[in-house]
Amino acid sequence: MCKAKIVLSHSGKQHSYQVARALDALGMLDRFYTSSYITNKKLQQWLISRNDQYWTRRFVKGLGGSKVSANWRFELPEVFWRLKEGKSPRAQRAVYRRDEQFDAYVAARLKRHHGAKVFWGFQGSCHSSLKTAHVLGMEAWCELATAHVTAAQRILGEEARLQPKWAETIDNLIFPAAYQKRLEEEPHLATKVLAASEFTKNTLLEVGIAAEKIDILPLGCDIEHVPYLESDVSDFPQRPLRVLYAGTLTQRKGLSYLLEAMVALKQHVLAKEVEFHFIGGIQGNTSLIQPYLRLMHYHNPISQTELFKRYNQYDVLLLPTIFEGFGLVIVEAMAAGLPVITTPHSIGPELINNGSNGFIIPIRDARAIEKAIIKIRNMDSDSYMQMRKAARKAAENYSWQTYSQRLEAMLLREDLI
């Protein structure tokens, strides 16, 4: 059987470059449409040689430009407003326009791909393209990088009511009506929906997407770039436990419950035995964090490359997230050998064996956060080292190489190979 050809489309970046590379390696990529990609191989090599941390994020090794259509005009307005105003309403409106205009652009070009069997788009930027794919007799696939918008608004809306003081730190809760409609309808328009986790799948089932239409395809991680050291931890019981939170400081990730647990532990007998380190930008009003700064070590945002290097300075990752379609930081930290404390609203349950390489705790539960931290704090050196090894082993199943194998297996099940 001949391999089917697939048209891939993403208005931004996320992990779509890796998907394109994997499809190309399988001989199945017909065309990859995106808003930004450095297609010149010599320029790619030059940027790599200079160790450029910004522009090397605009391509992936192993995927040249021969099958990539990059139209930078869609992304430039967003980049401009983000550089000028950060995560402002104007910058967010630029994202909505980018997605809608890019979708129309791709939909108009799909008819050129006579030999392609599948159109594969990503949430927010594939509504018109999915419809066009149906008209052209192509399979219409939609991938969700996060969980479904209806569940997001239900869960995060509830969170805003429960924690009104922190509500302003929750972004992407309200969308323009047309964009909201796009997000709601895209999975229903698709012949196949790809979810990154069981949690995301469950949010799709909630809104009536048939189970047989959903495939779980977890993301990968650059595990080979995450240093893992089996260093001596014999001093583990004697020194402070270094707890890391990495990511934007927002209630979406359960920030208030983490801070509540931190305050309780600092009043506990363990006060000097646990350190809390936060790496990331602060969403919303920074004054909300001010009362807690004396209890924490706050570090400004850093690049992913730098974060990879720093993981080994910490002992455990804490992500008590309220709503996370995947949570790539979980895989990254475990690749570095950090046990992870997180919630079922993430990829966590697929990697974490409770008590073996981390802990799954309920959402909105500061006391559960405390208990999990205390359990790790009370471990002896050997038990903690075993937990580190188990974390690394679990993460090894989420490399981009493993992603490619899962992708190939899925395509085989669909009789596309």
C-alpha positions as CSV (number, residue, x, y, z in Angstrom):
1,M,0.0,0.0,0.0
2,C,1.3,3.5,-0.9
3,K,1.8,5.9,2.0
4,A,-0.9,8.5,2.2
5,K,0.1,12.2,1.9
6,I,-0.8,14.6,4.7
7,V,-1.1,18.4,4.7
8,L,-0.2,19.8,8.1
9,S,-1.2,23.3,9.2
10,H,-0.4,25.4,12.2
11,S,-0.7,29.1,12.6
12,G,2.1,29.4,15.1
13,K,4.7,26.9,16.3
14,Q,4.0,24.8,19.5
15,H,5.1,21.3,18.6
16,S,4.0,21.4,15.0
17,Y,7.6,21.5,13.7
18,Q,8.2,18.1,15.3
19,V,5.0,16.7,13.8
20,A,6.1,17.9,10.4
21,R,9.6,16.4,10.8
22,A,8.1,13.1,11.9
23,L,5.7,13.0,9.0
24,D,8.5,13.9,6.5
25,A,10.7,11.1,7.9
26,L,7.9,8.7,7.2
27,G,7.6,10.0,3.7
28,M,4.1,11.3,4.3
29,L,4.4,15.1,4.5
30,D,2.8,16.7,1.5
31,R,3.1,20.3,2.7
32,F,3.5,22.0,6.1
33,Y,1.8,25.4,6.3
34,T,2.8,27.7,9.1
35,S,3.3,31.4,9.8
36,S,7.0,31.3,10.6
37,Y,9.8,28.9,9.8
38,I,13.4,29.4,8.7
39,T,13.5,27.3,5.5
40,N,17.1,27.9,4.4
41,K,19.3,25.1,5.6
42,K,22.5,27.1,5.4
43,L,20.9,29.8,7.6
44,Q,19.7,27.1,10.0
45,Q,23.3,25.7,10.3
46,W,24.7,29.2,10.8
47,L,22.2,30.0,13.6
48,I,23.0,26.6,15.3
49,S,26.8,27.4,15.0
50,R,26.2,30.7,16.8
51,N,24.1,29.0,19.5
52,D,21.3,31.6,18.8
53,Q,18.6,31.0,21.5
54,Y,15.9,32.9,19.7
55,W,16.0,32.1,16.0
56,T,16.9,28.5,16.5
57,R,13.3,28.1,17.9
58,R,12.0,28.9,14.4
59,F,13.1,25.7,12.8
60,V,13.9,22.1,13.8
61,K,16.9,20.1,12.8
62,G,16.1,17.5,10.1
63,L,13.3,19.5,8.4
64,G,14.5,21.8,5.6
65,G,12.3,24.1,3.7
66,S,11.3,22.1,0.6
67,K,7.9,21.1,1.9
68,V,7.3,24.1,4.2
69,S,5.2,27.1,3.3
70,A,6.0,29.8,5.9
71,N,4.1,33.1,5.6
72,W,5.5,35.4,8.3
73,R,2.9,38.2,7.6
74,F,0.4,36.3,9.8
75,E,2.6,36.3,12.9
76,L,4.4,39.7,12.7
77,P,1.6,41.8,14.2
78,E,1.4,39.5,17.2
79,V,5.2,39.6,17.6
80,F,5.1,43.4,17.4
81,W,2.5,43.8,20.1
82,R,4.0,41.2,22.4
83,L,7.4,43.0,22.2
84,K,5.7,46.3,22.8
85,E,3.0,45.4,25.4
86,G,3.6,41.8,26.5
87,K,0.4,39.8,27.1
88,S,-1.9,42.8,26.4
89,P,-5.4,42.6,25.0
90,R,-4.1,44.1,21.8
91,A,-1.5,41.3,21.5
92,Q,-4.2,38.7,22.2
93,R,-6.5,40.2,19.5
94,A,-3.6,39.9,17.1
95,V,-3.5,36.1,17.8
96,Y,-7.2,35.8,17.0
97,R,-6.7,37.6,13.7
98,R,-3.7,35.6,12.9
99,D,-5.6,32.3,13.4
100,E,-8.6,33.3,11.4
101,Q,-6.6,34.8,8.5
102,F,-4.2,31.9,8.4
103,D,-7.0,29.4,8.4
104,A,-8.6,31.2,5.4
105,Y,-5.2,31.3,3.6
106,V,-4.7,27.5,4.0
107,A,-8.3,26.6,3.1
108,A,-7.9,28.5,-0.2
109,R,-4.8,26.4,-1.0
110,L,-6.0,23.0,-0.1
111,K,-7.4,22.3,-3.5
112,R,-3.8,22.4,-4.9
113,H,-3.1,19.2,-3.0
114,H,-4.8,16.7,-5.3
115,G,-2.8,13.7,-4.0
116,A,-3.2,14.4,-0.3
117,K,-5.5,12.2,1.7
118,V,-5.5,13.9,5.1
119,F,-5.6,17.5,6.3
120,W,-4.3,17.9,9.8
121,G,-4.9,21.2,11.6
122,F,-4.6,22.6,15.1
123,Q,-7.3,24.1,17.3
124,G,-8.1,27.7,16.7
125,S,-6.7,27.9,13.2
126,C,-8.4,25.1,11.2
127,H,-12.2,25.8,11.1
128,S,-12.5,26.7,7.4
129,S,-9.8,24.3,6.4
130,L,-11.6,21.4,8.0
131,K,-14.7,22.3,6.0
132,T,-12.7,22.6,2.8
133,A,-11.1,19.2,3.5
134,H,-14.6,17.6,3.7
135,V,-15.6,19.2,0.3
136,L,-12.4,17.9,-1.3
137,G,-12.9,14.4,0.0
138,M,-10.0,14.5,2.4
139,E,-9.9,13.2,6.0
140,A,-10.2,16.2,8.3
141,W,-8.1,16.0,11.5
142,C,-8.0,18.5,14.4
143,E,-5.4,18.4,17.1
144,L,-5.9,20.0,20.5
145,A,-2.8,21.3,22.2
146,T,-4.9,22.0,25.3
147,A,-8.2,20.6,26.6
148,H,-11.6,21.7,25.1
149,V,-12.7,25.3,25.5
150,T,-16.0,24.3,27.1
151,A,-14.3,22.5,29.9
152,A,-11.7,25.3,30.3
153,Q,-14.4,27.9,30.8
154,R,-16.4,25.7,33.2
155,I,-13.4,24.7,35.4
156,L,-11.5,28.0,35.2
157,G,-14.8,30.0,35.5
158,E,-15.5,28.1,38.7
159,E,-12.0,28.8,39.8
160,A,-12.5,32.6,39.3
161,R,-15.6,32.5,41.5
162,L,-13.8,30.4,44.2
163,Q,-10.7,32.6,44.2
164,P,-11.9,36.1,43.0
165,K,-8.7,37.7,44.3
166,W,-6.7,35.6,41.8
167,A,-9.2,35.7,38.9
168,E,-7.3,38.3,37.0
169,T,-4.3,36.0,36.7
170,I,-6.4,33.5,34.7
171,D,-5.9,34.2,30.9
172,N,-7.8,32.9,27.9
173,L,-11.0,32.6,29.8
174,I,-13.2,34.8,27.6
175,F,-13.0,34.9,23.8
176,P,-14.6,37.0,21.1
177,A,-17.9,35.3,20.0
178,A,-16.6,34.3,16.6
179,Y,-13.4,32.8,18.0
180,Q,-15.3,31.0,20.7
181,K,-17.5,29.4,18.1
182,R,-14.4,28.3,16.1
183,L,-12.9,26.6,19.2
184,E,-16.2,24.9,20.1
185,E,-17.0,23.6,16.5
186,E,-13.6,22.5,15.2
187,P,-13.5,19.1,17.0
188,H,-17.1,18.4,15.8
189,L,-16.1,19.3,12.2
190,A,-13.1,16.8,12.3
191,T,-13.2,13.2,11.2
192,K,-10.5,12.5,13.8
193,V,-9.5,14.5,16.9
194,L,-6.0,14.2,18.4
195,A,-5.7,14.7,22.2
196,A,-2.4,15.1,24.1
197,S,-3.7,13.4,27.3
198,E,-6.5,11.4,28.9
199,F,-7.6,14.6,30.5
200,T,-8.0,16.3,27.2
201,K,-9.9,13.3,25.8
202,N,-12.3,13.4,28.7
203,T,-13.1,17.1,28.0
204,L,-13.9,16.1,24.4
205,L,-16.2,13.3,25.5
206,E,-18.0,15.8,27.7
207,V,-19.0,17.8,24.7
208,G,-20.2,14.9,22.7
209,I,-17.2,13.9,20.6
210,A,-17.5,10.2,19.9
211,A,-14.8,8.1,21.7
212,E,-13.9,6.2,18.5
213,K,-13.1,9.6,16.8
214,I,-10.5,10.5,19.4
215,D,-6.9,9.3,19.4
216,I,-4.5,10.2,22.3
217,L,-1.1,11.3,20.9
218,P,1.1,12.6,23.8
219,L,3.7,15.2,23.0
220,G,7.4,14.6,23.1
221,C,10.2,16.3,24.8
222,D,13.8,17.1,23.9
223,I,15.0,14.6,26.5
224,E,18.5,14.3,25.1
225,H,18.9,18.0,25.9
226,V,17.9,17.7,29.6
227,P,20.9,16.8,31.7
228,Y,20.3,13.9,34.0
229,L,22.9,13.3,36.8
230,E,22.9,10.4,39.2
231,S,24.8,12.5,41.6
232,D,25.5,11.7,45.2
233,V,22.4,12.5,47.3
234,S,23.7,11.1,50.6
235,D,23.1,14.5,52.2
236,F,19.5,14.6,51.1
237,P,18.0,14.2,54.6
238,Q,20.3,16.8,56.1
239,R,19.8,19.7,53.6
240,P,16.7,21.7,52.7
241,L,14.3,20.1,50.2
242,R,14.3,22.4,47.1
243,V,10.8,22.6,45.6
244,L,10.5,24.1,42.1
245,Y,7.6,25.7,40.4
246,A,8.4,26.5,36.7
247,G,6.1,28.5,34.5
248,T,3.9,31.6,34.5
249,L,2.6,32.3,38.0
250,T,-1.1,32.1,37.5
251,Q,-4.2,30.7,39.2
252,R,-4.7,28.5,36.1
253,K,-1.8,26.5,37.5
254,G,-3.2,26.4,41.1
255,L,-0.9,29.2,42.4
256,S,-3.0,30.2,45.4
257,Y,-3.2,26.7,46.7
258,L,0.6,26.3,46.3
259,L,1.2,29.5,48.3
260,E,-1.3,28.4,51.0
261,A,0.7,25.2,51.4
262,M,3.9,27.1,51.4
263,V,2.7,29.3,54.2
264,A,1.5,26.3,56.2
265,L,4.8,24.5,55.8
266,K,6.8,27.5,56.7
267,Q,4.9,27.7,60.0
268,H,5.5,24.0,60.5
269,V,8.5,22.3,62.2
270,L,9.8,21.9,58.6
271,A,10.2,25.6,58.1
272,K,13.9,25.5,57.6
273,E,13.9,22.1,55.8
274,V,11.9,23.2,52.6
275,E,12.8,25.9,50.1
276,F,10.3,27.1,47.5
277,H,11.8,28.3,44.2
278,F,9.6,30.0,41.5
279,I,10.9,30.5,37.9
280,G,8.6,32.4,35.6
281,G,6.7,35.6,34.8
282,I,3.9,36.8,37.0
283,Q,0.4,37.0,35.3
284,G,-1.7,39.9,36.3
285,N,-1.3,42.1,39.3
286,T,2.2,41.5,40.7
287,S,1.1,42.9,44.1
288,L,-0.7,39.7,44.8
289,I,2.7,37.9,45.1
290,Q,4.3,40.6,47.3
291,P,3.2,39.2,50.7
292,Y,4.8,35.8,49.9
293,L,8.2,37.0,48.6
294,R,9.8,36.7,52.0
295,L,9.0,33.0,52.0
296,M,10.1,32.1,48.5
297,H,13.0,32.4,46.1
298,Y,11.7,34.1,43.0
299,H,13.7,33.9,39.8
300,N,12.8,35.8,36.6
301,P,11.8,33.9,33.4
302,I,14.6,32.1,31.6
303,S,14.9,30.3,28.3
304,Q,14.0,26.6,27.9
305,T,17.6,25.8,27.3
306,E,18.6,27.5,30.6
307,L,15.8,25.8,32.5
308,F,17.0,22.4,31.2
309,K,20.4,23.2,32.8
310,R,18.9,24.3,36.1
311,Y,16.5,21.4,36.8
312,N,19.3,19.6,38.6
313,Q,19.6,22.4,41.2
314,Y,16.2,21.3,42.6
315,D,14.7,18.1,44.1
316,V,11.0,18.1,43.1
317,L,8.7,19.9,40.7
318,L,5.4,21.1,42.0
319,L,2.6,21.9,39.5
320,P,-0.8,21.9,41.3
321,T,-2.5,22.8,38.0
322,I,-6.2,23.5,37.7
323,F,-6.3,23.2,33.9
324,E,-3.5,21.9,31.7
325,G,-4.0,20.0,28.4
326,F,-0.6,18.4,28.8
327,G,2.0,20.1,30.9
328,L,5.3,19.7,29.1
329,V,7.3,20.9,32.2
330,I,6.2,17.7,33.9
331,V,8.0,15.6,31.3
332,E,11.1,17.9,31.2
333,A,11.5,17.8,35.0
334,M,11.1,14.1,35.2
335,A,13.7,13.7,32.4
336,A,16.1,15.6,34.8
337,G,15.2,13.1,37.5
338,L,12.9,15.3,39.5
339,P,9.8,13.6,41.1
340,V,6.7,15.6,40.2
341,I,3.7,16.6,42.3
342,T,0.8,17.5,40.1
343,T,-3.0,17.0,39.5
344,P,-5.1,14.7,37.2
345,H,-5.8,17.8,35.0
346,S,-2.5,17.2,33.1
347,I,-0.4,14.4,31.5
348,G,0.6,13.5,35.1
349,P,-1.5,10.4,35.6
350,E,0.1,8.8,32.4
351,L,3.6,9.2,33.8
352,I,3.3,9.2,37.6
353,N,3.0,6.1,39.7
354,N,1.9,7.5,43.0
355,G,4.7,7.3,45.6
356,S,7.2,5.8,43.1
357,N,8.2,8.8,40.9
358,G,5.9,11.5,42.2
359,F,2.4,12.2,43.5
360,I,-1.0,12.9,41.9
361,I,-3.0,15.1,44.2
362,P,-6.5,16.6,43.8
363,I,-7.0,20.0,42.3
364,R,-7.6,22.9,44.8
365,D,-6.1,21.0,47.8
366,A,-3.4,22.9,49.7
367,R,-3.3,20.2,52.4
368,A,-2.6,17.5,49.8
369,I,0.3,19.6,48.5
370,E,1.7,19.8,52.0
371,K,1.4,16.0,52.6
372,A,3.1,15.2,49.3
373,I,6.0,17.6,50.1
374,I,6.4,16.2,53.6
375,K,6.5,12.6,52.2
376,I,9.4,13.5,50.0
377,R,11.1,15.5,52.7
378,N,11.0,12.5,55.1
379,M,12.6,10.1,52.6
380,D,16.0,8.7,53.2
381,S,18.7,9.1,50.5
382,D,18.2,5.7,48.9
383,S,14.5,6.1,48.6
384,Y,14.8,9.5,47.1
385,M,17.4,8.2,44.6
386,Q,15.1,5.4,43.5
387,M,12.4,8.0,43.0
388,R,14.7,10.1,40.8
389,K,15.6,7.0,38.7
390,A,11.9,6.1,38.3
391,A,11.1,9.7,37.2
392,R,13.8,9.6,34.5
393,K,12.7,6.2,33.3
394,A,9.1,7.3,32.9
395,A,10.1,10.4,31.0
396,E,12.1,8.4,28.5
397,N,8.8,7.2,27.1
398,Y,8.1,10.7,26.0
399,S,11.0,11.6,23.8
400,W,10.4,12.9,20.2
401,Q,11.7,9.5,19.0
402,T,9.0,7.8,21.0
403,Y,6.5,10.3,19.7
404,S,7.4,9.4,16.1
405,Q,6.9,5.7,16.9
406,R,3.4,6.4,18.4
407,L,2.6,8.5,15.4
408,E,3.6,5.8,13.0
409,A,1.6,3.2,15.0
410,M,-1.5,5.5,14.8
411,L,-1.1,5.9,11.0
412,L,-0.8,2.2,10.6
413,R,-4.1,1.7,12.5
414,E,-5.7,4.2,10.2
415,D,-4.5,2.2,7.1
416,L,-2.5,5.3,5.9
417,I,0.8,3.4,5.7
